[in-house]
Amino acid sequence: MRVTVVGSLNTDISLAVPHLPGPGETVLSAAGAVIGSGGKGANQAVAAARLGAAVRMVGCCGDDQFGTRLRAGLAAEGVDTAGVRVVAGAASGVALITVDAAGENSIAVAAGANALAGPDEVAAAFAAPCDALVLSAEIPAAVIAGVLARARTAGVTCVLNLAPAPGGAAALLGGGVDWLVVNEQEAAAVLGRPASGEAGGPGGARRAASGLARMGARHAVITLGAAGAVLVHALDAAGAAVLVPGFSVASVDSVGAGDAFVAALAVALAGGAAPVDAVRAACAVGAAATTRPGAQAALPRPAEVLAVTGMPWPAGPSRAGTPD
């Protein structure tokens, strides 16, 4: 299974805090800062590699110590880094993360070299064949649009993760995309409607996913955290939404869980899984990723997914999804 990931590479600086700070509030951490590799693109590449895919990473980093460490970390996971461009004189991306006692997080990101991705990265995305292409949104919207256009022309299955949802996100869907994955807040941003009115729980997520499908997503997935995910297939004449249940696990840190979900979905699709089965497998991998702290450090391997969720990888056909 060949997967190409186009996205960001960041160094994560994480702090465990008793609660997430509010405006103007200083919260003290009882532990030291944890420095690790991250970025949505790099996380997705590592997650896919740990699930057994042959992975290429496309993106940008600076010519600094952080960049050297990021590339070395990917290579250690077996990820092909030939598509990672080192930008002279640029700083690598950095994310500042606070995680509360319940595992919820707040993240601020300095894009650094990620913001300098451009036509070179669009070309690099198609420098080698792949069975699925993953595209996330911590890079310029012009790069996302360029990759989507070439993927449509080349007939490459593309999984677009609009996280965070960029300005003008709706325009990116106009030409069509195979798979769109967003959470409830990102869905509301793309739709241009308040989350409380469109994506409040499974029922609202069903309506939101249907709206995303009408905007150009052939498969629209809205993740619901522990509750699972909602899937709408635009070509389903009945327009039925499928609620795919989540997994009950002892969550300690949700950082990276969304990236694990996206990577698992792409790997499952590359392996020929049916849509509902692929989403169910992605829910299992995302849940397993919350049981350990950190971003890349917590991304699970198949044995860990099985141990935590009881779901074998790769997943076989199931009846987990039911029309909602």
Summary of the structure (lengths in Angstrom):
residues: 324
radius of gyration: 18.2
end to end distance: 31.7
largest distance: 54.3
contacts: 1235
relative contact order: 0.14
helix: 38%
strand: 26%
